[in-house]
Amino acid sequence: MDNHPTARPIVIAHRGCSGERPEHTLAAYERAIDQGADVIEPDLVPTRDGVLVARHENEIGGTTDVARHAGFARRRTTKTIDGQEVTGWFVEDFTLAELKTLRARERLPDLRPANTAFDGRFEIPTLGEIIALAKARGVGLYPETKHPTYFAAIGLGTDAPLVAALHAAGWSGPDDPVFIQSFEVGNLRRIAGMTRLRLIQLMDAQGGPADGAVPSYQMMATPGGLRAVAAYAYGIGPNKAQLGQGGLVRDAHAAGLRVHPWTFRAENRFLAAPFQRAGATGDLAGEIAAALRLGIDGFFTDYPLIGVQTRDAVAKESRDA
């Protein structure tokens, strides 16, 4: 999978086709692949017995039916995750066998009511199951290590198991269709010593890495900060709101980094003001097209079909110019 600035930008299915199916389910990944996504994205957290599974957060009260299981009522607790107090049920307190008794639910039912029709139908998938799907369907994988410092501190480090699983699947080099991403820095640096797979440094418009490796993402996005990232990463995954701040795409390319912004969603709540429209959804295609014209190398979207169609339309526009 080529991904140079002159190559076709890749469409990354954010948590699968999460605009149309409950996120991080095999059904969401399958729909994304059917719609033409180049890459599917699982966020990874470990079970109590050390199996990596796909959930956006380790707290699963909002994305599964765990609250309906009386036998798990006493598992509800409060923890501090990356400095934030969180109350609920946590993946690391369940074995894989226990998690497999749960079923996924739509995380944003108010915004995506149609997705609630699928509540209760799908299991929580393991990394192994997702790899098997990606290999069978010929698409790439874009795993994110969630809260790596927190998990390492409780004896459930995710870096080595992730790399081992990818290598066992035959993915180990920079030409393989895999990107490993993290909002932290230290674990990406460690992973860089374990594999030649491509690494992506995630960034946000505010705050900084939970491991404190740099003072802020804002500093990371400066020309000097980007050169430092290029010492261990293949590219950056900035918040899409950062694209208009000081020529980030240009500066990243100058540092030798690819740019894969997140996350393009159709709902007005998530769209920049110029692309909001009357009703629940707005001009997602317009927002993606504007980003593509800045020269991004790929993008995360909850709606892969719109992403693919827009990417191809902008490419045709460029060829016809």
Beta strands, then each sheet from edge to edge (+ up, - down):
strand 1: 10-14
strand 2: 39-41
strand 3: 43-46
strand 4: 52-54
strand 5: 77-81
strand 6: 84-88
strand 7: 140-141
strand 8: 144-145
strand 9: 179-182
strand 10: 198-202
strand 11: 235-237
strand 12: 258-259
strand 13: 298-301
sheet 1: 7+ 2+ 1+ 13+
sheet 2: 4+ 3- 8-
sheet 3: 5+ 6-
sheet 4: 9+ 10+ 11+ 12+
end
